[in-house]
């Protein structure tokens, strides 16, 4: 492999790594601080009606689940298949309210509704 090829390969790895690293770093932060994890989910839920908000909330819930035992543990707690959880919590996922409630419970939180006047 030439030096130019090695540099090109390294540059591609650097371009890919930040997104993966950000995800891992966020999961580590959420694991280290349970209060932050709850605030993170609450904020994502409050923004659910914004553009990209649903996808953002689903990713946030997946990250919290990863921080709190992982998807395998969530599958055991909910009885849902791992693949179903990954699909439901992808950026383009479309989980039912029942699935969301089960996954929230597995993450140690519950979904609640609050009137707009209480914001």
C-alpha positions, 0 to 999 in steps of 0.5 A: 500500500502506498503512502497516498493510499494509507493517508486516504484510508486514514482520512476516511477512517477519521471522517467516519470515526467522529459520528461513532465516537460521539455516539459512544461518548454520549452513551458513556455520559448517560451511563455515568449520570442517571439524572442527565440521562433523564434530562436528555430524554425529557428534552428530546421528548419535548422537541418531538414535534420539531423537524427531525424531533421524532428521530431524535427522540428515538435515538435518545431513547436507544442511547439511554437503553444502551447506557442502562444495560444495553439492547439485549437487556431491554429485549429481556425486560420487554419481551421484544426481539432485539431486531425489533428494538433496533428497527423501532429506535432507528432514526426512521423508526415508527414504534407504537405507543405500546412499544415506546412505553415498554422501552421507556420502562426498560430505560427506567422512565415512563412516558407522561403527558403534561399540558402546554400550560405547565411548561 
